[in-house]
Amino acid sequence: SWQSGHQPNGPSDLVVAQVNLLITFTNLARKKAAKEQIAQLPQWPNIVHFADSFDPIVRHEAGQLFYEMASGQDSATCRDALKDVTHQLKQLTRASRISPIVSQRVIDYVNQSDKIILAQSWVRGVIGR
């Protein structure tokens, strides 16, 4: 398996640790409360650097995490966290470091959420009259 980093050409322990961390975060991000905890980590903005890793497996798992963060229930916390990294994700997509599907998902999540908020405030305004 690719995780047995003892092979001469196998991944380093650092790569294995990064992949395992990203997989753990991705699995946790399936639940809204955990996703919001991840988004509030002081290190959150640095997670985007995994998407620029020299290792294709690390880049893939980073993409999976961003995709999961932009899926499921809407969350203002996640939207703000994703807004903070959208510019970098666009650059990484242009550099073919991250899948265009991932960055489009993040952009759609951020933009769709903005539309939902506008609609909610409009409805509150109409009901409030």
C-alpha positions in Angstrom: 0.0 0.0 0.0 1.1 3.6 -0.5 1.0 4.2 3.2 4.0 1.8 3.9 6.5 4.6 3.8 9.4 2.2 4.3 9.8 1.4 0.6 12.7 3.2 -1.1 10.3 5.1 -3.4 7.4 5.2 -0.9 6.0 8.4 0.5 7.8 10.1 3.4 6.4 10.0 6.9 5.5 13.6 6.5 3.4 12.9 3.5 1.6 10.0 5.2 0.9 12.3 8.3 -0.4 15.1 6.0 -2.7 12.6 4.1 -4.0 11.1 7.4 -4.7 14.6 8.8 -6.6 15.7 5.7 -8.6 12.4 5.6 -9.5 12.9 9.2 -10.6 16.5 8.7 -12.6 15.4 5.6 -14.5 12.7 7.5 -15.2 15.1 10.4 -16.4 17.8 7.9 -19.4 15.7 7.0 -21.0 17.0 10.2 -21.9 20.7 10.4 -20.7 21.2 14.0 -17.3 19.6 13.3 -17.0 21.5 10.0 -17.4 24.8 11.8 -14.8 23.8 14.3 -12.3 23.1 11.5 -13.2 26.4 9.9 -12.4 28.2 13.2 -9.0 26.7 13.7 -6.3 29.4 13.7 -4.4 27.2 11.2 -7.4 27.1 8.8 -5.9 29.5 6.2 -2.7 27.4 6.1 -4.6 24.3 5.0 -4.7 25.7 1.5 -1.0 25.1 1.3 -1.6 21.3 1.3 -3.3 21.9 -2.1 0.0 23.1 -3.4 2.0 20.1 -2.1 4.6 18.4 -4.4 2.8 15.2 -3.6 -0.3 14.4 -5.8 -2.0 12.4 -3.0 -1.7 15.3 -0.6 -3.2 17.7 -3.2 -6.0 15.3 -3.9 -6.9 14.9 -0.2 -6.8 18.7 0.3 -9.2 19.0 -2.6 -11.5 16.4 -0.9 -11.5 18.5 2.3 -12.3 21.7 0.5 -15.1 19.9 -1.5 -16.6 18.5 1.8 -16.3 21.9 3.5 -18.4 23.3 0.6 -21.0 20.5 0.9 -23.9 19.8 3.1 -25.7 22.2 5.4 -25.2 25.9 4.8 -23.0 27.5 7.4 -22.0 31.2 7.7 -18.8 30.1 9.5 -17.7 27.8 6.7 -18.7 30.3 4.1 -16.4 32.9 5.7 -13.6 30.4 6.0 -13.9 29.3 2.4 -14.2 33.0 1.2 -10.7 33.5 2.8 -9.1 30.8 0.6 -11.2 31.2 -2.6 -8.6 33.4 -4.3 -5.8 30.9 -3.6 -7.9 28.0 -4.7 -8.5 29.8 -8.1 -4.8 30.3 -8.5 -4.1 26.7 -7.7 -6.7 25.6 -10.2 -5.1 27.7 -12.9 -1.7 26.1 -12.0 -3.4 22.6 -12.3 -2.7 21.9 -8.6 -6.3 21.4 -7.6 -9.3 20.2 -9.5 -11.5 22.8 -11.2 -14.5 20.8 -9.8 -13.3 21.5 -6.3 -12.7 25.2 -6.8 -16.1 25.6 -8.6 -17.8 23.8 -5.7 -16.3 26.2 -3.2 -17.2 29.3 -5.4 -20.7 28.1 -5.9 -21.1 27.4 -2.1 -19.9 30.9 -1.2 -22.0 32.6 -3.9 -25.1 30.5 -3.3 -24.9 31.2 0.4 -24.8 34.9 -0.4 -28.1 34.6 -2.4 -29.7 32.6 0.5 -28.8 35.4 2.9 -30.1 38.1 0.6 -33.4 36.1 0.2 -33.7 35.6 4.0 -33.2 39.3 4.7 -35.6 40.3 2.0 -38.3 37.9 3.4 -37.7 39.3 7.0 -38.0 42.8 5.5 -41.3 41.9 3.8 -42.7 40.1 6.9 -41.5 42.9 9.2 -43.7 45.6 7.4 
